[in-house]
Amino acid sequence: MRILDLPLKAVWYLMIESGEKPEEYRKITDYWIKRLAKCKGHNSHDKTGFWCKKANCISCVTRGDGFHQEEYTHVRFRYGYTKRTMLFKLNSISIGKGNPAWGAPNHEVFILKLGEKIK
């Protein structure tokens, strides 16, 4: 089991906890590429096992032809930086526009689709 740990602001944590929000968003930045993409921002077959089409990973990700998601199985959300947590299966990580009512900006982001709640 490979778990992605994410702290959340109270409003988003409570929406996910209630089942109202079935996905979480992260900006497409170098930081999140390093956490969510297999290539970690490197364009090297030796390091990744596949060839990125461009050296600029952000460009690959936003075009949709170079993103290979890291193999997380679960995501654990933290209520801020407290001990309060909840664990979900992670169905997929994709790129697209999310729901603004759920905190998505008006541009493409990483979308973490949640599965069943574990605890």
N, C-alpha and C positions, 0 to 999 in steps of 0.2 A: 504494500500500500504506500503510495507516494502522495503526501499531503502538501498543499499550498496553503500557507498561513497568511491571512489578510485581516488587518484591523479595519473596522468600519466606524463611521460616525453613527450616533444613536439612531437617527432617523432611518438610515438604510438598514442597519442591523434589525430594527424592529419590524420593518417592512418585509424583510426576508424571513424573519422568525415567524411572522403571522401567515406567510405563504402568499402575500400580495405581490412580492417581487421575485420572479423566478430566475433572474440573471443579475450579474454584477458586471461593472464596466471598469476598464483601465485604459488610460491614454496610450497611444502608440508612441512611445519614447524609447530611447536607448535602454533605460533602466528596465522597462517592462518587456522589451524584446529579450533582454538577457535572462529574465525570469520565466518568460512564457514560450519562447521559441527554442527549438533544439539547437539552432546554429549559434545562439548566444551573441549574434551580431557578427560572427566570423564567416568569411566566405572561403571555407577550406574543406575540401572533401575528406582530407585526412582527419580533421577534427570532428566532422559532423556525419560523414557517411553518405552525403548527398551533395550535389552541386547547387549552390545558389546561382540565380541567373545574373545578379548584379552584386557588386561589392557593398553597395549601400543597402543594408537590410531594411531600413525604414521604407525605402522605395519598393523593395520586393514585397514587403508586407502590405503596403497600401494598394499595390496593384493586384495582390491576391495570387501571385505566381511564385512566391518564394517563402511562404510561411509554412513551417512544419512545427506543429505544436509540441511542446514539452509533454511528456507522458505522465501528467498528474492524474491520479485516480480520484482524489477527494480534495475538498477545499474546507478549511476550518476558518470560520469568521470569529473575530474577537470584538467584543463590545468596547471600542476604543482600545486602551492598553490595560484593561482589567483582566481578571481571570475568567470572566463570563464568556463562554464559547458555545458554538454549535458546529456540527460537522455534517457536510453534505457530500453525496457522490457528485463528481464533476462529469457531466455528460460530454461537454465539448468546449473548446476554445475556438472562437471564430472572429472574423473581422467584419464590421458593418456598423450601421447606425442603430443605436438603441432607442429606447423609449424615454423621452425627456421627463415624463412624470416619475420615472425611476432613477433620475439623476444623470442621464446620458447627455453629453454635449451635442451640439449641432454639427458634428463631423464624425468620421469613422473612428471606432475604438475597438479594443479587444472586448469581446463579449464572452463571459464565462456562463455557460448554461448549466443550471443546477439540476441535479437529479433528486432522488429521495433523501430526506433528512435521516441521518444515522442516529444522532443524539442531540 
